[in-house]
Each structure stands twice: as structure tokens, then as C-alpha cells.
């Protein structure tokens, strides 16, 4: 009739209860039996699994983005060094007004026309740059 | 660990699986622990929907960090602690339930051979909700989880003697409440 001793004890407990011989042990047995009275809602399991799966996907999507960010960060260092080196090689600026002034000075002092004087000034301004930045080409030219 | 017997050992086995196989093994842990965790959380929140929310939050955290549970000495106690913290957090955010006798939030299973006991079970759940949380959680851990007062004290951060005295107060109150209920039943 009873599945086990505990069931027998439980029913024994109810008899005692009815006869006002209800003690703490019976109460504990009844409380224990009532523990299985409630059950989890059917949505709990799928919701947890879905949420864990989504979090996992999100977590796995992060590393490539982080790797790219790290790569860009590391690339910044050599790029900035190259940029600095190139910046030092770039000709120092000379304003058009200064070129014009030099050309006028030369034209006045040598008697050549302004366009030839301008050409000469520009040529002289560019010559040291060519010699320093392209030594191989300059050597071939010589 | 190949054939775990006790419930805490089975949880530990599941925690090992989770750490080894990752989030795919979370379903085993859900199946094993959800009912126990939900009834514990429900005893704290006094509402099953809130209890389920607390348990979901815990299981999602565990599933998202599969090795977390295995790193603890006692995974089952750790799960109970986490569930208690989540349940208390939810309980604090909610208004206190005015009607302790209302059990319509509970999802129950009615076995044919237990129909006549259902009223007693409902009376017990109602009586548990009338207890202060500090007492009802000890009743749950002592009776449903079969823990010693030392184990309960560890989970609730109390001394074992405090846990024991709260349990005695709770049982005295439950005895009073449920005797009255049995008296009502006798007249039906």
C-alpha cells in the first residue's frame, strides 16, 4: 500500500494529528513531503538555456574585435615613428613671397628676366633636398 | 566521482561536467537543481514567479562562467548562497505580499494518490509564508535539504546555535498554525 517507510510514517502522522498527538517529528515529515508539491514553471529551463547560449555567443564574438583593437594599438607605435621620420625629411616650408623676393633680388642683381631668376631660385631651393633624400639617384646623375 | 550518491556529490559532478564541457552542460545542472532552488527561493520571496526569476539569474551566471562552480569547495552550498542572495535582492524590491494565504502563484503537481493530502500541503506552504524569512529559510534548508545546523549556519553566515534556535522558534510557530488548520479540516 505504501511506497516506503516514510509514506507509512506520513500517514501515521496524519492519524496522530487527527488525534491531537501531533508532535514536531510528524510536522517535519509533513513539511518534507510538501517540498515536492511545487514544481518549476515550464519556461525556466528553455529561458536559462537560451540566455546562456546568447551570452556565450556574445562572449565568443568579442575576441576578434579585441584582437583587431590590439593590432591597431601596436601598429600605432611603428606608424607614428615612421611618420616622425618622414616629417623630418620633408622640406622645410618656404613661402611664395620669400621665393618671389629672392627671384626679384637675383633679377635685379644679375639682369636676368624674372622668370629665369625664379626658376633659378626654385632650382637652388630644391637641390639640397634631392641630394639628401635621394643619394643614389644623385650619385647616378653625377 | 564516477557514481555520486548524495545530492551535493551529484551537484559537484555536474559542476565538473560544466567546467569540462562548457555551457552545453548547463541543462544537466538545471534538471538536477532547479526544483530545489526554486522552492528555496520561493520560501524567501513568498512568490514562485519571483523565486524562479532569482533561480534563473543564478543559473545564467553559472552557465556564463562554467568553471566558477567547480572552483568552490561545496558547489551545492555555493548555489544555495547565490540563490538566497538573488532572492533577497528581489524580495527587497517587491512590496510585501499582503495575502499570505494566497498560493495562486504556486505551480503544483497533483499526484492521484496525494489529492487528499493537498490541503495539508497548501496549509504548510501558507504557514511557511507566515514565518519571517529568517526562520522559513532555515526550515527549508533543515527539512528539505537535510542539512545540519553547522551547514545551514555556513550558508546563512550565522552561528550554528542561532540557526538552531531560529529553527525551534519556527517549528513552534508552525505547530501552532498547522494545528489550527487541522482543526478546520476536521470540521469539513
Interface residues (C-beta under 8 A of the other chain):
Chain A: X10 X14 X17 X18 X20 X22 X24 X27 X28 X30 X31 X32 X33 X34 X35 X36 X37 X38 X39 X40 X41 X44 X45 X47 X48 X49 X51 X52 X53 X55 X56 X59
Chain B: X22 X23 X26 X27 X30 X31 X34 X35 X38 X39 X42 X48 X49 X52 X55 X56 X59 X60 X63 X64 X106 X107 X108 X109 X117 X118 X120 X121 X122 X124 X125 X128 X139 X143 X144 X171 X174 X175 X178 X179 X182 X186
